[in-house]
Amino acid sequence: MPLTKEQPEIRTETCQIELPQAIIETFARFLVPEIRKYYDSEQGQREFAEWQEAQGKTE
């Protein structure tokens, strides 16, 4: 059966690679401020509150 846009290919194989620490740190320096901006935004605050509420219902 051919894949459609609604049915993306699911890959199950994994690759084991080691990234240099400098690449990981560079990526983190880029990503962390973006995550902070999201959680400081109105949308981020709202979604975090919804997530917290959902966590309380599952415990």
CHARMM internal coordinates of N, CA and C (Angstrom, degrees):
IC EDIT
DIST 1 N 1 CA 1.4460
DIST 1 CA 1 C 1.5346
ANGL 1 N 1 CA 1 C 108.07
DIST 1 C 2 N 1.3329
ANGL 1 CA 1 C 2 N 118.52
DIHE 1 N 1 CA 1 C 2 N 126.12
DIST 2 N 2 CA 1.4615
ANGL 1 C 2 N 2 CA 120.51
DIHE 1 CA 1 C 2 N 2 CA -179.38
DIST 2 CA 2 C 1.5286
ANGL 2 N 2 CA 2 C 111.23
DIHE 1 C 2 N 2 CA 2 C -70.28
DIST 2 C 3 N 1.3087
ANGL 2 CA 2 C 3 N 114.73
DIHE 2 N 2 CA 2 C 3 N 148.92
DIST 3 N 3 CA 1.4624
ANGL 2 C 3 N 3 CA 120.14
DIHE 2 CA 2 C 3 N 3 CA 179.16
DIST 3 CA 3 C 1.5222
ANGL 3 N 3 CA 3 C 110.30
DIHE 2 C 3 N 3 CA 3 C -79.06
DIST 3 C 4 N 1.3156
ANGL 3 CA 3 C 4 N 116.02
DIHE 3 N 3 CA 3 C 4 N 143.14
DIST 4 N 4 CA 1.4542
ANGL 3 C 4 N 4 CA 121.44
DIHE 3 CA 3 C 4 N 4 CA 175.57
DIST 4 CA 4 C 1.5214
ANGL 4 N 4 CA 4 C 108.21
DIHE 3 C 4 N 4 CA 4 C -113.42
DIST 4 C 5 N 1.3146
ANGL 4 CA 4 C 5 N 116.50
DIHE 4 N 4 CA 4 C 5 N 177.62
DIST 5 N 5 CA 1.4660
ANGL 4 C 5 N 5 CA 119.59
DIHE 4 CA 4 C 5 N 5 CA 177.82
DIST 5 CA 5 C 1.5217
ANGL 5 N 5 CA 5 C 111.05
DIHE 4 C 5 N 5 CA 5 C -62.50
DIST 5 C 6 N 1.3273
ANGL 5 CA 5 C 6 N 117.26
DIHE 5 N 5 CA 5 C 6 N -29.70
DIST 6 N 6 CA 1.4604
ANGL 5 C 6 N 6 CA 120.83
DIHE 5 CA 5 C 6 N 6 CA 179.74
DIST 6 CA 6 C 1.5245
ANGL 6 N 6 CA 6 C 111.81
DIHE 5 C 6 N 6 CA 6 C -77.56
DIST 6 C 7 N 1.3338
ANGL 6 CA 6 C 7 N 117.38
DIHE 6 N 6 CA 6 C 7 N -17.29
DIST 7 N 7 CA 1.4544
ANGL 6 C 7 N 7 CA 121.58
DIHE 6 CA 6 C 7 N 7 CA -177.51
DIST 7 CA 7 C 1.5264
ANGL 7 N 7 CA 7 C 109.74
DIHE 6 C 7 N 7 CA 7 C -122.01
DIST 7 C 8 N 1.3215
ANGL 7 CA 7 C 8 N 118.09
DIHE 7 N 7 CA 7 C 8 N 79.00
DIST 8 N 8 CA 1.4641
ANGL 7 C 8 N 8 CA 119.39
DIHE 7 CA 7 C 8 N 8 CA -179.64
DIST 8 CA 8 C 1.5210
ANGL 8 N 8 CA 8 C 110.65
DIHE 7 C 8 N 8 CA 8 C -68.92
DIST 8 C 9 N 1.3037
ANGL 8 CA 8 C 9 N 115.48
DIHE 8 N 8 CA 8 C 9 N 153.76
DIST 9 N 9 CA 1.4572
ANGL 8 C 9 N 9 CA 120.69
DIHE 8 CA 8 C 9 N 9 CA 177.87
DIST 9 CA 9 C 1.5253
ANGL 9 N 9 CA 9 C 109.17
DIHE 8 C 9 N 9 CA 9 C -66.02
DIST 9 C 10 N 1.3070
ANGL 9 CA 9 C 10 N 116.25
DIHE 9 N 9 CA 9 C 10 N 134.78
DIST 10 N 10 CA 1.4595
ANGL 9 C 10 N 10 CA 121.21
DIHE 9 CA 9 C 10 N 10 CA 178.60
DIST 10 CA 10 C 1.5198
ANGL 10 N 10 CA 10 C 107.35
DIHE 9 C 10 N 10 CA 10 C -107.12
DIST 10 C 11 N 1.3186
ANGL 10 CA 10 C 11 N 115.66
DIHE 10 N 10 CA 10 C 11 N 119.01
DIST 11 N 11 CA 1.4636
ANGL 10 C 11 N 11 CA 120.27
DIHE 10 CA 10 C 11 N 11 CA 179.99
DIST 11 CA 11 C 1.5249
ANGL 11 N 11 CA 11 C 108.96
DIHE 10 C 11 N 11 CA 11 C -94.54
DIST 11 C 12 N 1.3050
ANGL 11 CA 11 C 12 N 115.68
DIHE 11 N 11 CA 11 C 12 N 133.56
DIST 12 N 12 CA 1.4567
ANGL 11 C 12 N 12 CA 119.04
DIHE 11 CA 11 C 12 N 12 CA -179.46
DIST 12 CA 12 C 1.5175
ANGL 12 N 12 CA 12 C 112.41
DIHE 11 C 12 N 12 CA 12 C -110.04
DIST 12 C 13 N 1.3379
ANGL 12 CA 12 C 13 N 118.12
DIHE 12 N 12 CA 12 C 13 N -13.18
DIST 13 N 13 CA 1.4561
ANGL 12 C 13 N 13 CA 118.67
DIHE 12 CA 12 C 13 N 13 CA 179.87
DIST 13 CA 13 C 1.5248
ANGL 13 N 13 CA 13 C 109.91
DIHE 12 C 13 N 13 CA 13 C -77.45
DIST 13 C 14 N 1.3012
ANGL 13 CA 13 C 14 N 115.70
DIHE 13 N 13 CA 13 C 14 N 152.81
DIST 14 N 14 CA 1.4566
ANGL 13 C 14 N 14 CA 120.24
DIHE 13 CA 13 C 14 N 14 CA 178.16
DIST 14 CA 14 C 1.5187
ANGL 14 N 14 CA 14 C 108.84
DIHE 13 C 14 N 14 CA 14 C -124.08
DIST 14 C 15 N 1.2897
ANGL 14 CA 14 C 15 N 115.27
DIHE 14 N 14 CA 14 C 15 N 154.68
DIST 15 N 15 CA 1.4608
ANGL 14 C 15 N 15 CA 121.48
DIHE 14 CA 14 C 15 N 15 CA 177.26
DIST 15 CA 15 C 1.5199
ANGL 15 N 15 CA 15 C 108.24
DIHE 14 C 15 N 15 CA 15 C -117.60
DIST 15 C 16 N 1.2779
ANGL 15 CA 15 C 16 N 115.94
DIHE 15 N 15 CA 15 C 16 N 139.51
DIST 16 N 16 CA 1.4566
ANGL 15 C 16 N 16 CA 120.82
DIHE 15 CA 15 C 16 N 16 CA 177.46
DIST 16 CA 16 C 1.5249
ANGL 16 N 16 CA 16 C 107.35
DIHE 15 C 16 N 16 CA 16 C -102.43
DIST 16 C 17 N 1.3293
ANGL 16 CA 16 C 17 N 116.04
DIHE 16 N 16 CA 16 C 17 N 110.71
DIST 17 N 17 CA 1.4555
ANGL 16 C 17 N 17 CA 120.13
DIHE 16 CA 16 C 17 N 17 CA 176.53
DIST 17 CA 17 C 1.5187
ANGL 17 N 17 CA 17 C 108.47
DIHE 16 C 17 N 17 CA 17 C -131.23
DIST 17 C 18 N 1.2955
ANGL 17 CA 17 C 18 N 115.21
DIHE 17 N 17 CA 17 C 18 N 153.67
DIST 18 N 18 CA 1.4572
ANGL 17 C 18 N 18 CA 120.24
DIHE 17 CA 17 C 18 N 18 CA 175.81
DIST 18 CA 18 C 1.5128
ANGL 18 N 18 CA 18 C 107.87
DIHE 17 C 18 N 18 CA 18 C -112.23
DIST 18 C 19 N 1.3259
ANGL 18 CA 18 C 19 N 115.60
DIHE 18 N 18 CA 18 C 19 N 123.96
DIST 19 N 19 CA 1.4539
ANGL 18 C 19 N 19 CA 120.69
DIHE 18 CA 18 C 19 N 19 CA 177.95
DIST 19 CA 19 C 1.5194
ANGL 19 N 19 CA 19 C 109.12
DIHE 18 C 19 N 19 CA 19 C -93.55
DIST 19 C 20 N 1.3113
ANGL 19 CA 19 C 20 N 116.70
DIHE 19 N 19 CA 19 C 20 N 140.81
DIST 20 N 20 CA 1.4672
ANGL 19 C 20 N 20 CA 118.42
DIHE 19 CA 19 C 20 N 20 CA 175.13
DIST 20 CA 20 C 1.5275
ANGL 20 N 20 CA 20 C 110.56
DIHE 19 C 20 N 20 CA 20 C -61.58
DIST 20 C 21 N 1.3130
ANGL 20 CA 20 C 21 N 116.31
DIHE 20 N 20 CA 20 C 21 N 144.46
DIST 21 N 21 CA 1.4625
ANGL 20 C 21 N 21 CA 121.75
DIHE 20 CA 20 C 21 N 21 CA -178.45
DIST 21 CA 21 C 1.5225
ANGL 21 N 21 CA 21 C 111.24
DIHE 20 C 21 N 21 CA 21 C -55.96
DIST 21 C 22 N 1.3171
ANGL 21 CA 21 C 22 N 118.15
DIHE 21 N 21 CA 21 C 22 N -35.65
DIST 22 N 22 CA 1.4710
ANGL 21 C 22 N 22 CA 121.35
DIHE 21 CA 21 C 22 N 22 CA -179.45
DIST 22 CA 22 C 1.5250
ANGL 22 N 22 CA 22 C 111.24
DIHE 21 C 22 N 22 CA 22 C -62.03
DIST 22 C 23 N 1.3191
ANGL 22 CA 22 C 23 N 117.86
DIHE 22 N 22 CA 22 C 23 N -37.33
DIST 23 N 23 CA 1.4678
ANGL 22 C 23 N 23 CA 121.12
DIHE 22 CA 22 C 23 N 23 CA 178.76
DIST 23 CA 23 C 1.5231
ANGL 23 N 23 CA 23 C 109.89
DIHE 22 C 23 N 23 CA 23 C -68.34
DIST 23 C 24 N 1.3105
ANGL 23 CA 23 C 24 N 116.78
DIHE 23 N 23 CA 23 C 24 N -42.92
DIST 24 N 24 CA 1.4654
ANGL 23 C 24 N 24 CA 120.87
DIHE 23 CA 23 C 24 N 24 CA 179.19
DIST 24 CA 24 C 1.5314
ANGL 24 N 24 CA 24 C 110.10
DIHE 23 C 24 N 24 CA 24 C -61.94
DIST 24 C 25 N 1.3184
ANGL 24 CA 24 C 25 N 116.97
DIHE 24 N 24 CA 24 C 25 N -44.08
DIST 25 N 25 CA 1.4664
ANGL 24 C 25 N 25 CA 120.51
DIHE 24 CA 24 C 25 N 25 CA -179.47
DIST 25 CA 25 C 1.5251
ANGL 25 N 25 CA 25 C 111.57
DIHE 24 C 25 N 25 CA 25 C -66.64
DIST 25 C 26 N 1.3237
ANGL 25 CA 25 C 26 N 117.29
DIHE 25 N 25 CA 25 C 26 N -39.47
DIST 26 N 26 CA 1.4638
ANGL 25 C 26 N 26 CA 120.77
DIHE 25 CA 25 C 26 N 26 CA 178.06
DIST 26 CA 26 C 1.5187
ANGL 26 N 26 CA 26 C 110.39
DIHE 25 C 26 N 26 CA 26 C -63.07
DIST 26 C 27 N 1.3196
ANGL 26 CA 26 C 27 N 117.08
DIHE 26 N 26 CA 26 C 27 N -43.80
DIST 27 N 27 CA 1.4598
ANGL 26 C 27 N 27 CA 121.41
DIHE 26 CA 26 C 27 N 27 CA 178.73
DIST 27 CA 27 C 1.5280
ANGL 27 N 27 CA 27 C 110.35
DIHE 26 C 27 N 27 CA 27 C -63.26
DIST 27 C 28 N 1.3155
ANGL 27 CA 27 C 28 N 116.77
DIHE 27 N 27 CA 27 C 28 N -42.27
DIST 28 N 28 CA 1.4663
ANGL 27 C 28 N 28 CA 120.56
DIHE 27 CA 27 C 28 N 28 CA 179.38
DIST 28 CA 28 C 1.5258
ANGL 28 N 28 CA 28 C 110.90
DIHE 27 C 28 N 28 CA 28 C -63.97
DIST 28 C 29 N 1.3402
ANGL 28 CA 28 C 29 N 117.50
DIHE 28 N 28 CA 28 C 29 N -40.26
DIST 29 N 29 CA 1.4722
ANGL 28 C 29 N 29 CA 120.28
DIHE 28 CA 28 C 29 N 29 CA 178.58
DIST 29 CA 29 C 1.5217
ANGL 29 N 29 CA 29 C 111.29
DIHE 28 C 29 N 29 CA 29 C -62.73
DIST 29 C 30 N 1.3258
ANGL 29 CA 29 C 30 N 117.01
DIHE 29 N 29 CA 29 C 30 N -30.14
DIST 30 N 30 CA 1.4627
ANGL 29 C 30 N 30 CA 120.71
DIHE 29 CA 29 C 30 N 30 CA 175.94
DIST 30 CA 30 C 1.5270
ANGL 30 N 30 CA 30 C 110.85
DIHE 29 C 30 N 30 CA 30 C -78.52
DIST 30 C 31 N 1.3319
ANGL 30 CA 30 C 31 N 117.12
DIHE 30 N 30 CA 30 C 31 N -45.16
DIST 31 N 31 CA 1.4551
ANGL 30 C 31 N 31 CA 121.72
DIHE 30 CA 30 C 31 N 31 CA -169.40
DIST 31 CA 31 C 1.5285
ANGL 31 N 31 CA 31 C 114.08
DIHE 30 C 31 N 31 CA 31 C -75.97
DIST 31 C 32 N 1.3098
ANGL 31 CA 31 C 32 N 118.10
DIHE 31 N 31 CA 31 C 32 N -41.55
DIST 32 N 32 CA 1.4653
ANGL 31 C 32 N 32 CA 120.95
DIHE 31 CA 31 C 32 N 32 CA -175.12
DIST 32 CA 32 C 1.5284
ANGL 32 N 32 CA 32 C 112.46
DIHE 31 C 32 N 32 CA 32 C -57.91
DIST 32 C 33 N 1.3370
ANGL 32 CA 32 C 33 N 120.19
DIHE 32 N 32 CA 32 C 33 N -46.89
DIST 33 N 33 CA 1.4732
ANGL 32 C 33 N 33 CA 118.65
DIHE 32 CA 32 C 33 N 33 CA 177.75
DIST 33 CA 33 C 1.5299
ANGL 33 N 33 CA 33 C 112.93
DIHE 32 C 33 N 33 CA 33 C -62.15
DIST 33 C 34 N 1.3314
ANGL 33 CA 33 C 34 N 117.35
DIHE 33 N 33 CA 33 C 34 N -33.72
DIST 34 N 34 CA 1.4645
ANGL 33 C 34 N 34 CA 120.40
DIHE 33 CA 33 C 34 N 34 CA 178.18
DIST 34 CA 34 C 1.5244
ANGL 34 N 34 CA 34 C 110.89
DIHE 33 C 34 N 34 CA 34 C -67.21
DIST 34 C 35 N 1.3178
ANGL 34 CA 34 C 35 N 117.01
DIHE 34 N 34 CA 34 C 35 N -40.07
DIST 35 N 35 CA 1.4675
ANGL 34 C 35 N 35 CA 121.27
DIHE 34 CA 34 C 35 N 35 CA 177.40
DIST 35 CA 35 C 1.5243
ANGL 35 N 35 CA 35 C 109.75
DIHE 34 C 35 N 35 CA 35 C -64.44
DIST 35 C 36 N 1.3217
ANGL 35 CA 35 C 36 N 116.48
DIHE 35 N 35 CA 35 C 36 N -43.19
DIST 36 N 36 CA 1.4750
ANGL 35 C 36 N 36 CA 120.02
DIHE 35 CA 35 C 36 N 36 CA 178.70
DIST 36 CA 36 C 1.5191
ANGL 36 N 36 CA 36 C 111.24
DIHE 35 C 36 N 36 CA 36 C -61.78
DIST 36 C 37 N 1.3375
ANGL 36 CA 36 C 37 N 117.02
DIHE 36 N 36 CA 36 C 37 N -43.01
DIST 37 N 37 CA 1.4719
ANGL 36 C 37 N 37 CA 120.11
DIHE 36 CA 36 C 37 N 37 CA 178.87
DIST 37 CA 37 C 1.5221
ANGL 37 N 37 CA 37 C 110.30
DIHE 36 C 37 N 37 CA 37 C -60.15
DIST 37 C 38 N 1.3320
ANGL 37 CA 37 C 38 N 116.28
DIHE 37 N 37 CA 37 C 38 N -41.78
DIST 38 N 38 CA 1.4651
ANGL 37 C 38 N 38 CA 119.82
DIHE 37 CA 37 C 38 N 38 CA -179.57
DIST 38 CA 38 C 1.5245
ANGL 38 N 38 CA 38 C 110.63
DIHE 37 C 38 N 38 CA 38 C -62.95
DIST 38 C 39 N 1.3286
ANGL 38 CA 38 C 39 N 117.06
DIHE 38 N 38 CA 38 C 39 N -49.11
DIST 39 N 39 CA 1.4648
ANGL 38 C 39 N 39 CA 119.48
DIHE 38 CA 38 C 39 N 39 CA -177.63
DIST 39 CA 39 C 1.5223
ANGL 39 N 39 CA 39 C 112.44
DIHE 38 C 39 N 39 CA 39 C -70.01
DIST 39 C 40 N 1.3199
ANGL 39 CA 39 C 40 N 118.31
DIHE 39 N 39 CA 39 C 40 N -21.86
DIST 40 N 40 CA 1.4653
ANGL 39 C 40 N 40 CA 121.07
DIHE 39 CA 39 C 40 N 40 CA 175.14
DIST 40 CA 40 C 1.5212
ANGL 40 N 40 CA 40 C 112.15
DIHE 39 C 40 N 40 CA 40 C -81.86
DIST 40 C 41 N 1.3341
ANGL 40 CA 40 C 41 N 117.10
DIHE 40 N 40 CA 40 C 41 N -15.92
DIST 41 N 41 CA 1.4648
ANGL 40 C 41 N 41 CA 120.57
DIHE 40 CA 40 C 41 N 41 CA -178.35
DIST 41 CA 41 C 1.5301
ANGL 41 N 41 CA 41 C 110.42
DIHE 40 C 41 N 41 CA 41 C -76.27
DIST 41 C 42 N 1.3185
ANGL 41 CA 41 C 42 N 115.20
DIHE 41 N 41 CA 41 C 42 N 162.19
DIST 42 N 42 CA 1.4652
ANGL 41 C 42 N 42 CA 120.65
DIHE 41 CA 41 C 42 N 42 CA 178.48
DIST 42 CA 42 C 1.5283
ANGL 42 N 42 CA 42 C 110.77
DIHE 41 C 42 N 42 CA 42 C -60.25
DIST 42 C 43 N 1.3189
ANGL 42 CA 42 C 43 N 116.84
DIHE 42 N 42 CA 42 C 43 N -44.48
DIST 43 N 43 CA 1.4629
ANGL 42 C 43 N 43 CA 120.78
DIHE 42 CA 42 C 43 N 43 CA 179.85
DIST 43 CA 43 C 1.5305
ANGL 43 N 43 CA 43 C 110.79
DIHE 42 C 43 N 43 CA 43 C -63.27
DIST 43 C 44 N 1.3227
ANGL 43 CA 43 C 44 N 116.87
DIHE 43 N 43 CA 43 C 44 N -43.84
DIST 44 N 44 CA 1.4598
ANGL 43 C 44 N 44 CA 120.70
DIHE 43 CA 43 C 44 N 44 CA 179.17
DIST 44 CA 44 C 1.5158
ANGL 44 N 44 CA 44 C 112.05
DIHE 43 C 44 N 44 CA 44 C -62.17
DIST 44 C 45 N 1.3331
ANGL 44 CA 44 C 45 N 116.67
DIHE 44 N 44 CA 44 C 45 N -41.93
DIST 45 N 45 CA 1.4646
ANGL 44 C 45 N 45 CA 120.95
DIHE 44 CA 44 C 45 N 45 CA 178.36
DIST 45 CA 45 C 1.5269
ANGL 45 N 45 CA 45 C 110.79
DIHE 44 C 45 N 45 CA 45 C -62.67
DIST 45 C 46 N 1.3369
ANGL 45 CA 45 C 46 N 115.54
DIHE 45 N 45 CA 45 C 46 N -42.69
DIST 46 N 46 CA 1.4672
ANGL 45 C 46 N 46 CA 120.67
DIHE 45 CA 45 C 46 N 46 CA -179.31
DIST 46 CA 46 C 1.5330
ANGL 46 N 46 CA 46 C 110.42
DIHE 45 C 46 N 46 CA 46 C -64.53
DIST 46 C 47 N 1.3319
ANGL 46 CA 46 C 47 N 116.52
DIHE 46 N 46 CA 46 C 47 N -47.52
DIST 47 N 47 CA 1.4657
ANGL 46 C 47 N 47 CA 119.39
DIHE 46 CA 46 C 47 N 47 CA -178.57
DIST 47 CA 47 C 1.5242
ANGL 47 N 47 CA 47 C 111.78
DIHE 46 C 47 N 47 CA 47 C -66.73
DIST 47 C 48 N 1.3265
ANGL 47 CA 47 C 48 N 117.43
DIHE 47 N 47 CA 47 C 48 N -35.35
DIST 48 N 48 CA 1.4572
ANGL 47 C 48 N 48 CA 120.15
DIHE 47 CA 47 C 48 N 48 CA 177.29
DIST 48 CA 48 C 1.5225
ANGL 48 N 48 CA 48 C 110.54
DIHE 47 C 48 N 48 CA 48 C -65.29
DIST 48 C 49 N 1.3273
ANGL 48 CA 48 C 49 N 117.16
DIHE 48 N 48 CA 48 C 49 N -41.74
DIST 49 N 49 CA 1.4684
ANGL 48 C 49 N 49 CA 120.98
DIHE 48 CA 48 C 49 N 49 CA 177.78
DIST 49 CA 49 C 1.5267
ANGL 49 N 49 CA 49 C 110.55
DIHE 48 C 49 N 49 CA 49 C -62.79
DIST 49 C 50 N 1.3323
ANGL 49 CA 49 C 50 N 116.69
DIHE 49 N 49 CA 49 C 50 N -40.57
DIST 50 N 50 CA 1.4692
ANGL 49 C 50 N 50 CA 120.39
DIHE 49 CA 49 C 50 N 50 CA 177.44
DIST 50 CA 50 C 1.5234
ANGL 50 N 50 CA 50 C 110.35
DIHE 49 C 50 N 50 CA 50 C -63.89
DIST 50 C 51 N 1.3272
ANGL 50 CA 50 C 51 N 116.86
DIHE 50 N 50 CA 50 C 51 N -40.83
DIST 51 N 51 CA 1.4644
ANGL 50 C 51 N 51 CA 121.03
DIHE 50 CA 50 C 51 N 51 CA 179.62
DIST 51 CA 51 C 1.5283
ANGL 51 N 51 CA 51 C 109.94
DIHE 50 C 51 N 51 CA 51 C -64.20
DIST 51 C 52 N 1.3524
ANGL 51 CA 51 C 52 N 115.90
DIHE 51 N 51 CA 51 C 52 N -44.13
DIST 52 N 52 CA 1.4620
ANGL 51 C 52 N 52 CA 119.21
DIHE 51 CA 51 C 52 N 52 CA 179.26
DIST 52 CA 52 C 1.5227
ANGL 52 N 52 CA 52 C 110.97
DIHE 51 C 52 N 52 CA 52 C -60.93
DIST 52 C 53 N 1.3194
ANGL 52 CA 52 C 53 N 116.57
DIHE 52 N 52 CA 52 C 53 N -41.09
DIST 53 N 53 CA 1.4623
ANGL 52 C 53 N 53 CA 120.63
DIHE 52 CA 52 C 53 N 53 CA 179.05
DIST 53 CA 53 C 1.5266
ANGL 53 N 53 CA 53 C 110.37
DIHE 52 C 53 N 53 CA 53 C -63.16
DIST 53 C 54 N 1.3156
ANGL 53 CA 53 C 54 N 116.75
DIHE 53 N 53 CA 53 C 54 N -43.16
DIST 54 N 54 CA 1.4696
ANGL 53 C 54 N 54 CA 120.67
DIHE 53 CA 53 C 54 N 54 CA 179.16
DIST 54 CA 54 C 1.5245
ANGL 54 N 54 CA 54 C 110.79
DIHE 53 C 54 N 54 CA 54 C -64.34
DIST 54 C 55 N 1.3285
ANGL 54 CA 54 C 55 N 117.86
DIHE 54 N 54 CA 54 C 55 N -36.24
DIST 55 N 55 CA 1.4596
ANGL 54 C 55 N 55 CA 121.09
DIHE 54 CA 54 C 55 N 55 CA 178.68
DIST 55 CA 55 C 1.5220
ANGL 55 N 55 CA 55 C 110.64
DIHE 54 C 55 N 55 CA 55 C -65.71
DIST 55 C 56 N 1.3154
ANGL 55 CA 55 C 56 N 117.06
DIHE 55 N 55 CA 55 C 56 N -37.02
DIST 56 N 56 CA 1.4605
ANGL 55 C 56 N 56 CA 121.25
DIHE 55 CA 55 C 56 N 56 CA 178.98
DIST 56 CA 56 C 1.5121
ANGL 56 N 56 CA 56 C 112.04
DIHE 55 C 56 N 56 CA 56 C -66.05
DIST 56 C 57 N 1.3238
ANGL 56 CA 56 C 57 N 117.09
DIHE 56 N 56 CA 56 C 57 N -32.31
DIST 57 N 57 CA 1.4658
ANGL 56 C 57 N 57 CA 121.36
DIHE 56 CA 56 C 57 N 57 CA -179.69
DIST 57 CA 57 C 1.5180
ANGL 57 N 57 CA 57 C 112.07
DIHE 56 C 57 N 57 CA 57 C -75.97
DIST 57 C 58 N 1.3363
ANGL 57 CA 57 C 58 N 118.03
DIHE 57 N 57 CA 57 C 58 N -25.33
DIST 58 N 58 CA 1.4590
ANGL 57 C 58 N 58 CA 120.29
DIHE 57 CA 57 C 58 N 58 CA -176.83
DIST 58 CA 58 C 1.5173
ANGL 58 N 58 CA 58 C 112.31
DIHE 57 C 58 N 58 CA 58 C -90.18
DIST 58 C 59 N 1.3168
ANGL 58 CA 58 C 59 N 118.11
DIHE 58 N 58 CA 58 C 59 N -12.01
DIST 59 N 59 CA 1.4723
ANGL 58 C 59 N 59 CA 120.04
DIHE 58 CA 58 C 59 N 59 CA -178.33
DIST 59 CA 59 C 1.4992
ANGL 59 N 59 CA 59 C 111.65
DIHE 58 C 59 N 59 CA 59 C -85.89
END
COOR INIT
IC SEED 1 N 1 CA 1 C
IC BUILD
